[in-house]
């Protein structure tokens, strides 16, 4: 990877054995990255970026204005989100098995060993998030494979820094960001559909948008809900 400067804008360039040029803007501050075919030179990349400058600026402004949580400390009455709803954390130290329980749709009870630190508490909560998220994904894939007409051979959940989901077209495998456990369920469904449609169309081109319009007419609304929800605190690295 190397970097070029386009009208004062730093652009990371990665060359791959691909057919088309892909331009992305990533959180938290709008880093610009171009994946380019091996044959495309820097001048062609520069011209492509210039043609997209208004769109790039809009994406960067959206990231910079998006609400962000402070770093979580996993202490009493701290705010945490679960499928789009805000809860207050209640830390309960006990000698039994670590677990998480929802109380009265307003509180998350986090049971942890006595003297547990923030890292241990985070691990327990993330493991719970993962289980809850993974329980919702298979029914969604089953629902949408009949609508879209594609088969997902494998799927998984993992923490991702710059994407809500990804699709390996050759393996027919999709990955979903663990952070989706904190977002409204319609956002999870939108990302599942988004990645499954990539099994019909690799690129985010007009055909891709037409397919999304066909299968999920409200996809833009769900995308906006996802993009407007608070971003988690991350020590972002690339």
Secondary structure, DSSP 4 states (H G I P E B T S, - for coil): -EEEEETTEEEEEEEES-SS-EEEEETTTTEEEEEEETT--HHHHHHHHHHTHHHHHHHHHHHHHS-BPPPP---TT-EEEETTEEEEEEEEE-SS--EEEEETTTEEEEEE-TT--HHHHHHHHHHHHHHHHHHHHHHHHHHHHHHHT----EEEEE--SS-SEEEETTTTEEEEEGGGGGS-HHHHHHHHHHHHHTTT-SSSSHHHHHHHHHH-TTHHHHHHHHHHSPBPP-----
